[in-house]
Amino acid sequence: MKSTTTWLTLSVIVCCIVTGISYHGGLAYDGATTMGFPFTFYRHSVGRSAATQQMADHITFKWLFMVIDMALVFAAVFYLLRLYKFLRQ
């Protein structure tokens, strides 16, 4: 039970760190705001509409990419903990 709690806690922490590192805070003049590594699961872009000449924004959130990102982090942390236990012996 203790190892499972450690694994889940470390996975959530690493997932937050990786998402924070991959964050790009874009403004209307320098690109979109994006989050996610290796798959971008959140994108918020702002720009001027050619048809109406008004500012418009577009938000995209992909649940599948977020789940894949989290699964990759959980697997990486799991194998790193197993490697650590193996090397410690």
Secondary structure, DSSP 8 states (H G I E B T S, - for coil): -HHHHHHHHHHHHHHHHHHHHH-B---TTT--EEE-SSS--EEEEEEE-TTT-SEEEEEEE-HHHHHHHHHHHHHHHHHHHHHHHHHH-
